[in-house]
Amino acid sequence: MIFRFALCAAITIASASITLADSDSPVSVRESASSFVLDNGIVTATIEKKSGNLQSLIFNGKELLATGPNAAPGRWYYTPQTQYPTEARVTIDPSGNSGQRAEVEVAGIYSQTADPGTGAPSSFVKPTIRYSLGRGDKGIYTYELLAIHESVSATFPPFNGSYVLRLDHQLLDHLTAGKNISRDMPSMQEWLAGKPTNIPEARAIQTGRDQGQVECKYDYDVRPIDAPAFGWTDTKDQIGIWVINPSTEYICNPLRVVSTGWIADQSGVPILANFWGVQNMAGDELGLYQGPRSALSDDVDWSKVIGPFLIYCNSGSFDDALAQQKTEASQWPYSWVQMKGYLPREKRWTITGQIALDDPKQTIQWGGGFNATPGQWAAAANPPPANQGLKNLLVGLTTPAPDGWEWDDWQSDVGSGEQSPFVNYQYWARSDDGVHFSIPNVPPGTYTLHAIADGVLGEMTIQNLKIDPPSGQADAQSSFDLGKKVWKPLRLGPELFQIGTPDRTGDKFWHGGDYRHWGLYTLYPNEFPRDVNFTAESSDEAKNWNYQQPLGTTWTIHFAVGYVPPPPQQQVQTPMPGYSMVTQNTVTGGRPGRAGGMPSNSAFSVGMGNSNSAPAGSFYPPSHLWIAFANNAGMQFAGQSRLAVAVNGTAAETTQADFHPDNSGPPPTSYDDKSVARDGIQGIWSAEVFTFPSEVLHGGDNIVTLRAVTPSGGPANQPHGGIIYDSLRMDLGNYPGLGPFIVQPSNADP
C-alpha cells in the first residue's frame, strides 16, 4: 500500500508579528570552565569547550534546541572528541571592537581508529570549529577547518559531512525545504506511534492529521543550488530557524541531492541539517579517504574551510529567509573571517564569459515532401538557430583532473593527486539569460570549466583554464573575461528519435513531477504489469515511460524505419568524423574513463577499434544509442553490466564505463547511489553510447530492448536498484559520401 501526502506552498508569516529584543546591543562573551556564551540581545548561544557543540540557542527568549530527555547539541560531523585534548579560545574579542563581533574556537582531534595498546589515535583529522556573532545578527555563524597533517597517514570509511541541529519538538512543527516543499509535520507522539516500514527513516503514521500517510526523511531532499535557505518554523508562536548558505563553493557539486530536515528516527524530534559531503544520493564510493585511490600519502598537507554559514532566526517567514540569503551572498566572502585557506575578497575575481551553442542537429523526415536518391540520406539538416539562450545554463570552475585522468569528476569532487572526494572547492553560477555567465569570488588558479544546460546532452568541458590576471591580485570590482566559448555537442549522425529531454533528472517521465512519496517504486508491477512497451513516434513519455526501471525487468522501444536498401556489393571504408584514435572501445560521460581521447568541447569520447574508419567487416558505419542515466544503480554486478541493450535482437556493445575513477582496478561488485530507495529522481549522472551494426535495421517496425540485469542469482524486479533514465537518443550512422539508408514513408513502394 502506498501512503501519500501533498506538499503545499511555503508559508509566509509577517515578521512584524513578533517584537525582537534590542538589535543595537553590543555583543558579549561570557566564559566559564566548560562553555562560552555569546549574546547580542537577540540571540544567545552556548558552546561547549570540550567538543565545540552548540548546547543552547535562544532567540527572542525561546530555546530552539531540544531539551530534557531528548536534549542533543548542534554538532558538526567531525567534532573534537572529548577523550583527546582540546583547545578553546576567543578568536574575536568584542571588547576590542566596541562590541561589534565576538567569535570563539574549539580545536581537537576526531578519530575512528585507535592503537589497541596505547589508545592513541592511529588515524585522525583535526577539526577546528568556530562560532561567530555580530551586533544585530539574528542568528549565529558557524564554520569548520578540517586538516590532515603531513605526519598522519589516514584512511577513513564513508561519511556524511554535515552540521546537525536537534530542535524543540513542542515549538517547531513546520518544515520548509524549498519554494514548493513545505508542510506541517507529524508530532513527536504521532511519529513514535507510527508503524515501521522497510527503512528506519520512514514510518506509517497511525493517528492525527497524517493518519494513513507515510512520513519519510528523504521527501525533503533538495539540490543545494535550488535551496539557498531551508528550515523549521512554529506556526503558532511564529518563530523560525533556518540554514542559510551564502555560497556553495564549500559544498562542491551544486546538483548533488542532500537532506535538509526530517524527524529523528528514534527520538522523534525535528532535525535541521546542512550537508557539505554526503553519501545519500551520491553513492557509497564517496567516503573520505576510503581505499587505496583516495588515501592521502604522508606528505600531503590538506585543509578545507566549510562555511561560514548562518543559522538564522526570524518570525517564521520563508520570504525573509530568502532575502537574508541574498544579503549573505552579497557579503561573501566575509571580511571578518581570518582562517587559513579562507581567501578574502581582494584575492578573488569575478569570472565572466559567454556560451554559444553550435548543435547542427539533423532529423529524419518521415513524411513526404523530400527527394531521396540512392546513396544519400533523406535527412533534413536543422542548422542551429540564433543563440536564444540555453535553459538553466549552469557554468562552473573545478579543480583540474589528476594526472592520467581525462577530466575531473566534479560530481563527487575527486581532487588532484591522491586527494579524496570533497577536498576541493567548486565555483558555480546560473546564467540569467542562458548566454552570459558571471562566477563571483574565484581565486586565481588553473581550473576545468564546465557548462551544462537543459536540453543538451552532456556538458561542455574546457581543461587547464588559467585564471591568472596580469596584476596577480584582485579587488572587490575586478573581473576576468574568458570571452566567447562555443559548445558543440557530439552527434554521430542524424537523430532518429529521442525519449526525454536531457536535464540530469527523471522529471519528465511518469511520476517524475510528483515523486516525493515513500514506496513509490512498489507501484510498478501494478502500473506496468507487462513492463514498459514504448513507441518512439507516438507514446507519451510522461505517461508511458516509468520514472525508474526496476532491476530484473525488460523494457521495449518500438521505432519505425522506412525503406532500407540492401548492402553494397563491396565493403566500404570511410573516415568517421568525431571519432578518436583509441586502443580500446571506450565511452565516458561525466565520469573519468581509462582510455580514449575527448573532443575539446564535449564531455564524451567514442572509440571503435584502433582505426578512424568503419570497423572491418561492416558495410556501413555503425549506429548509436545514447543513454543518459540520471542515477547510478549499480554499474556492475559480478562482472555484468547493469543494462543489456539489443536492437532487433542484436546486442549493442559498450565499454563498461569506469564509475570508480581510481584507474587502479575494476569497479566493486555493487555501487548504488540509492536514489530510488530514497524517493529521488536523480543521483550521480552519467552517459553511455551503445553501438550496433546499422545492417540490423530494416524497413518497418524495429525494436530496442533494455534489460536491467540483477546481481548474479538475485531475484527479478528489484525496485531499490532501479535505473532512472535522463534521456535516450538514437543517432543513425551517417558520414560524408556514404548513406546506408534511403528513408521513405513506411508505406512507400521500394
N, C-alpha and C positions, 0 to 999 in steps of 0.2 A: 504494500500500500504506500502511496506517495502522500506526504504531508506538504502543504504549500502555505506560503504567506505572500502577501503583496508588499513590496517596498514602496513606501509613499514618498512624496516630495519632501525635501528637507524643511524643517520648521524654521521659522524666523520669529524671534521674540525681541521686542524693543528693548534695547539696552537701558533706556531711561526708566524702566520699571523698578530698578533697584538703585539704591544710593551707595556709591562706593565711599570708602574711607578717604581721608585727606590724601590726594595724589601728589602733594608737594612736600610730604615728609621726607627728611633725609634718610638715607639707608644706614642701617647699623648692623654690626656683627657682635653677637654675644657668644662667648666661648666658655665651655666647661671642659671637664676632663674627658667627657665622652662624645661631645657633639658641638656643632656650630649652629647658631640660629641667625638667619638672615631675615631682616624685616625692613619694609619700606612704608608701612602704614596701610598698604593694600594687601600685600602678600607676606606671609610669614612661613619660612621653610626651615626645617630642622634636618641637618645632615649628620649622620653617624661618622665619627672619626675613624673607626676601625675598618669600615667597609666602603665608605662613600655612598651608602644608601640614603635615599630620601625618606626620612622617618615620618615626617608630617608636612602637609601643605594646607595652610589655612588661607582662605580667600573670603574677604568681607565677613570675617568672624566665623566661618563654617569650615570644618575639617573635611577635605575632599577625599582623603585616603581611607582605606578600610581600617577599622579599629576593632577592639575586642578579640574574640577567638579567631577572627579572620584577618587580623592585622598582618600586613606584609608590606615591606618598604617598596618604594620605587627604586628599581635597581637596573644597572647595566648587566648584560650577559657576562661580560668579562669584568668582574668585580674583585678588588683586592680581598684575598681570603684571610680570615682572622687568625689562622694558625701561623701565619707568617708576619714578620714585622711590617708595619705600615708607617707612612709619613703623612701627617696632616698639618696644613698651614694656611694662613691667609695670604692669598696672592695679590689681591687688590684691597687695600685698607681704606675704608671710606673716610677715616679721619684725615687722610692725606689729600682728599679731593672734594672736601666740603659736603660729604655725604652723597655724592653723585653715583657712586657704584661700589659694590662690595663683591668679592669673589673668594672662594675657598677651594682648596685642593686636597685630595686624598690619593696617595700613590702606594702601590704594593705589588704583590705577586698573585697571579692566577695560574694554577697548575691542575692538571688532571692526572698526573702520574707522580709517584714519589719513590725514592730509593727505599727498598724494604728494610735495609739495615739502619739507615740514619733518619729516615722520614723526610729528608730534604727533597725538594722538587727536582726531578731529573729532566723535565722539560716544562717550560713555562713562558708566558708572556708577561709583560709589565704594563698593567693599565694605570693610567693617571686620569682621575675623574675630577672635573671641576663643575661648580655651580656658581652662577653669577646673577646678581640682582641690581637693577638700576633704579634710580629715582623715578617714580611714576610708572614703573613697569607693572603690568597686570599679569604677571607670570614670572617664572624663573627659567633661565637658560641653563642647559647642561651640555657638556661635551666631554670627549674622552680621547686621550692619546694612547694608542696601543703601540708597543715597541718590542722588537726582537733584537737582542744584542749579539755582538759577534761571539761571545763566549757560550752562546746557547745553540745547541743543535736539537731542534724540536720537531716532532710530528704530532699533529692534533687530529682527533676524529671529527666527523661532521658537526656542524654547529649552526645555531641561529644567532647571528649578531644582532642584538636588539636592546632597547630600553623599555621596561615594562612597569606599568603602574597598576596597582590593585586599588580599586575605588570603593567608596562608601555605597553599599547596595541600597540603603534606605534613602539616599539623596539623589542618586543619578540613575535614571531609568530609560533614557532615550539615546540611541546610538546613531550618529551621522558619519558615514564613511565617504560620502560624496553627494553631488547635487541631487541624484535620484536614488540614493541608497541611504535611507533614513527611516527608522521605525521605533515605536515603543517596544521595549524589550520585556521578556518574561521576568517575573520577580525571582529572587533567590529561592523562595519556597516553591514556586512553580517549577523551577529548574530542577531542584533536588528531588522533587516528587515525580519527575519525568521518567519514562522508561528508556533504558539504554538502547542504542542502535548498533550498527556494525562498527562504529568508531566512537571513541570516548568523547570527541568534540561535538557530538550531536545527540540530542535527546528528544523523544516524542513527548510533548507537553500534554498532561492529563487533566489539568484544571485551569480555571481562569479564562481570560480573554483569548489565549492562544491554544486552548484545548483542541486537540486534533491536528496540530501542526508540529513540525519538527524544527527545532532551533539548532542551527549549525554554525560553528565558528567561521567556516570558510565562505559563508554567504556575504561577508563584508570585506573580502579581499579586493584590493584595487591595485592599479599601476601607479607608482609614485608620481609620474608626470601628470596624472589625472586627479591627484588628491593632495593639493597644497595644504589643506587643513582638514582634520577629522577629529572627532571627539564625542564625549558623552555630555548630556545635559539633563537638568532636572526641570521637568515641565511644570512642576508645582511651585517650587521656590525660585525658579528662573536663575539657575546658575549653570555655567558650562565650563568644561575643562577640555582643552584641545591640544593636539600636537601640531605645531607649525614648523615646517621645514623651509628655511629661506633659500635653500639650494638643494639640488640633487647630486652635486659633484661627489659627495662622500658616500652616497647610496649607490652610485655607479649606474648600472642598467636601468634606465628610467621606465622601461616597459616590463620589468620583472614584477610579477604579481606578488604582493605582500599583504599580510594580515594587518588590520587596523585596530579592531576592538572585538570583544566577544565576552561570553560568560565563562568563568573559570570552571574546568572540568569537575573538580572535587568540591570546592567551597561555594560555587555559585555567585561569586562576587563579580562585578564588572571589571573588565580588563581593557586598558588602553596601552597600545604598544607602538613603538617606532622601530622598524626593521631597517638595518643597513646591509646586512649579509644574511641570506635566508635560503634554507633548503626548500621550503614549501614552494611549489610551482617552479623550482629551478633544478631539481634533480639531486640525487644522493652524491654525485661526484663533487659537489661544491663545498666540501669541508675545508677548513683552514688547515693547511699543512698535512693533507691526507695522502699518504702513499708516496712512492718514490718521485713521481713527477712534480709534486708540489712541496717537497721537503726543502726547507731553507738550509743551505750549507752554512758551515761555521763562520764564514767570512762575510755573510750578508747581514747588514745592519739596516733593518727596515722599521719604519714607523708610519703611522697614519692617524690623522685627526678626524674623528667622526663628530660632526656638528661644528659649532653650537647650533642647537635647535631650541625652540621656545615651547615650554609647557604653559599655555596661555589660559587665562581665566576671564570669563565675562558673564553676561546675564543670560547666556544660552543662545545668542544669535549666531547662526552659521554665516550670515552675510557679514557680520562684524569680524568673525574669524578669518574669512577670506580677505577682507580689507586689510586686516592686520598682517596677513601673509605677504601682501603686496608691499606693505611698508617694510617688513623684514627683508624681503628680497632686494628692495632698493638700497638697503644699508649693508648688504653683503658685499665683500667680507667685512665683518665688524671691526671697527677701529680699536676697540678695547681689548681684543684678543691678542695676547702675547704668548705664543706657544710654538715650539719647534715644529716646522712643517706646515704651519698656517701662514700663507703668504698674504701680506697686506695688499690693499688695492693699488698702491703705487707700483707694485711689481707685477701687475696683471694687465691684460689687454682685452679689448673687445674685438673679436674676430668677425669680419663681415665678408659677404660674397653673394654670388647668385648661382642658382642651379637651373640649367636648361635641359629639358628632356628631349632627346633625339631617339625616337622609337618608331621607325618606319614599318609599322605593322602591316602585314598582308593577311587578308582573309579570303577564304574560298567563297566564290559566288555559287549559290545553289540554284538560283532561278535562271530565267532566260536573259536575253539582252547582252550576251557577250559572244565573242568569237573564240573558238579554241581550235588550234591546229596541232597536228601530231608533233610531239617533241617540245611542246610548250605547255606551261602551266596555265590553266584557266583560273587565274587568281587576280584579285583586284588589289593593287598597291594603294595603301592608305597613307599618304605622306603625313608626317606629324603636323598638326595644326600649330598656329602661332601659340607660343607658350602662354597659356591662360593661367598658369599656376597649378602646382601639384597639391592634391588634397592631403591635409595633415602631414605636410612635409616636416620631417624631423632631421636635424643635422647635428652631428656630434664629433668631438675630438677625443680620441682614446689613446692609450699607451701603445707604442708600436709592438708588433709581433716579436716573440723571441726568435733568436737565430734559428733558421731552418724551417720556420713555420710560414705558411702562405699569408696569413693575416691574423691580426689579434682577434681573440674570441671575446668580444665585448659583452656578450650576453652573460657570461659567467665571470668576466673580468679576470682572465688569466693574464698575468703580467709577464714582463720580460725576464729572461734568465730563468732561474728556478723559483721565482716568486709564485705565490699561490693565488687562488681567487680572492677577490675583494681587496687586494692590496693597493690598487691604484685609485686615481681619481678620473672621472669622466665629465666632460663638459658638453651639455646638450641644450638645444633651444628649438622651439617650434618657429616656423616661418609664418608671419602674419598674412602674406599674400601668396604663398606657395612658390615663390621665386627667390626673393631676397631673404637672407638669414643674417642674424646677428647673435653671436655667442659671447656673453659677457664674462669677465673675470677669469681669463685664461692665462696661466703663467707661460712665459716663453719656454720653448722646448720643441721636440720632434714628436709628431703625432700621426695617427691614421685618421683621415676624415671619412665619415660615413654619412650617407643620406638615404633615408627610407621614406616612402610615401604610399598612401593607399592607392591601389590600382596598378602599381608597378611591381613586378615580381623581382625579388632580391633587393639588393642595395647597391648604391654607388660607393666605391671604396677607392680612396687615393692614399697611397702609403708614403711614409717618410716625408711628411709635410712639415717643413721647418717654420716655426713661429719664432722668428728671431729678428725683431725690428732693429733698425740701424742704431738707435740710441742705446739699446741694451736695457732700457728701463722705461717704465710707463708712468703715466699719471692718470688721474681719475677720468680724463677725457680722451685718452689715447685709444686709437683703433688701428687695426691692421687689416687691409682689404686683400682678400685672396683672389678677387676678380671673378670671372665667369667660369664655372665648371660645367662641362657637358656630360650628361648622364645618358649613355647609350646601352640600354639593357640588351642582353644577349638573346637573339632569336635564331632558331635553327631551321627556319622555313616558314611558309605560310601557316597561319593558325587555322586549324580545322575546327576546334571547339575549345571552349573554356568553361569550367564549372567553378563558380566562386570568384569573387574579386579579391585580389591579394590585399590583406591588411594585417596579417600575422595573428588573426584570431579565427574562430569558427562562428562568428556572429551572424553570418549571412545564411546559415543553414537552420534546419528545423530545431527549435528550442534555443537557437543562438541568441535571440533577442530577449529571452526570459529564462535564464539558466541558473539563477541563484536559488536552487532548491535541492535540499539533501535527497539523495536517492534517485535523481532524475535518470541516471543510467539504467535503473531497473525497469523502466518503461519500454525499453527497446523491443523485447520479444513480443509484446502485445501490439506495439505500434508498427513494427515491421516484421510480421510473422514469416515472411518469405525473403527477408533481408532487403536491402536497397536494390531496386531494379530501375535504373535511371536512363532516360532517353535524352541525349545531349541537345537535340534540336527542340524539344517540346516540354520536358519535365520542368517543374518548378523547384529550384534548389531550396527555397525557403520552406517547402513542404515535403518534398520527395527525397531530400538528402539529409540524413540524420546528422546531428551535430558531432557525433562520435561513432566510430566503428569498433564494436567490441572485438577483442581478440577471439579467434576461432570462427569468425563469420566470413562470408564471401559476398562481395558486392559486385554488381554488374552495371556497366555503362554501354548503352547501345548508341551507335552513331552511324550515319549514312555516308556512303561514298558513291559518286556517280559512276561513270564508265572508267574502268582502268584497263589500259591496253596491255597486251602480252609483253613480256620482256624482250629486249632487243636480241639480235642474233649473236652478239658477242658482248663480252664484259666491257664495262666502261670504267675507266679510272679517271676521276675528275677531282680537281682540288676542292677542298671543302672549307670555305672561309669561316673564320671564327673558331676553328679547331686548333688545339695546342699540340705541340710536339711533346709527347709524353712517353714513358716507358711502360705504363700500365693504364688500364681504364680507371678513370677517377672522376668523381663528381663531388664538388664541395660547395656548400652554400651556407654562409653564416657561421660555419664551424671550420676549424683548420683541417686541411686534408694532408695526406702524406706525400702526394706527388701531383704533378700537373702544373701547367702554367695558369696564369689568371689574366684575362684582359684587363687593361689598366682602369677601365671604368665599370667593371662588372665584378660582383662577388660570386661569380660562377666560373667554373672551368670544366670543359668536357673534352675527354680524350678518347680516341678509338685507335687501338693498336699502337704501332710505332711509326705511323706514316700519316701524312696530312692528305691522303687520298682515301677514296672509298675502300672499305675493307675488301681483301682478296676474296673472290668467290661470290661477291654481291653484285647484282646487276644494277642496282640503284643505290643511291645514298640512303642510309637508314632514316627512319622517322623516330620521333622522340615524344615521350610523355613526361612533361614536367609535373612533379608533385611537390607542392609546398605543404609542410606539416606545421600546424600551429602548436604542436606539443611533441614531446619525445616519449613514446610509450614503451620503451624497451627496444633499443636498436637491434640487439641480438639476443637470442636465447640458444645457448649451447651451439653456437656457430650458425644458427639460422637467422635469416633476415626477418624483421618484424612484418614485412609486407612482400607478398609474392604477386607479381604483375604479369598478366598474359594478354596478348592481343590475338584474337581468333585462335586461341589455344596454343600459340607460340609464346614461350616465356620471354619477357623483356628483361634485358640484362642491365645491371647497375653495379658499380663497385660499392662495397659496403663502406659508406661514409664513416669516417672515424669520429665518433661522437665523444671520445675521450682524448683530448688533444695533448697526449703525452709523447707521441712519436716513439713510444718505447715498447708497445705490445698491443695485443688485441683488446677490444673492449671487455668489460666484465660480463658475467653471464646475463645480468639484467640491469638496466638503467631506466628508471621511470620517473618522470617529473611529477607524477601523481596528480596531474591537473584534473583528470576526470573524477577521480575519487574525492577531490577537494572542490567539487562543484564549480569547476572552471571551464573556460573555453580557450585557454591558451597556457602555454608553458614555455619551453625552450623551442624557438622556431628553427626550422631547417628546410632544405630543399634538395631533391634528388632528381636526376634525369634518368628515366628508364628508356633504353634504346631497343628498337626491334626492327627486323628487316621490313622494308617497305613492300616487298613482294607478298607478304601475308595479307595485305589489304585486298579487298575485292569489291566489285560493284554491289550496291545494296547495303544490307544491314551488316555492320561489323560490331564486334563485342570486345570490350576490355573487362577483364575480371581482376578484382582486388581482393586477395585473400590475406586477411590479418592472421598471421600464424600465432600459435600459442607456444609457451615454453615446452620443451620436449616432454611428451607424456602428459601435458596439462589438459584440463577439461576445456571444452569449447565454450564460447560465449562468456568470456571473462570481461565484464564491463569495466573493472577498475583499471585495466591496462589498455583501454580503448585508444584508438588513433583519432585525433582531431585534425581534420584537413583544413588548410587555409585556402588552397585553390589547386586546380588541375588544368593543364593545358596541353593540347596535342599540336606539335609542330611537324608538318609533313616534310620529308626530305626534299629539299629544293636548292639546287646550285646552278650557277650560270652555265648554259649550254646543255643542260640535261633536265628533262621533265618526265618523270616516270608515269604521271597520270594525265589523262585528259578528263577533267572533271566536268560532267554534264548533269542536267537534271536526271533524277533517278529513273524516270520513265522514258528517257531518250533511247532511240534505237541506235546501237553502236554500228 
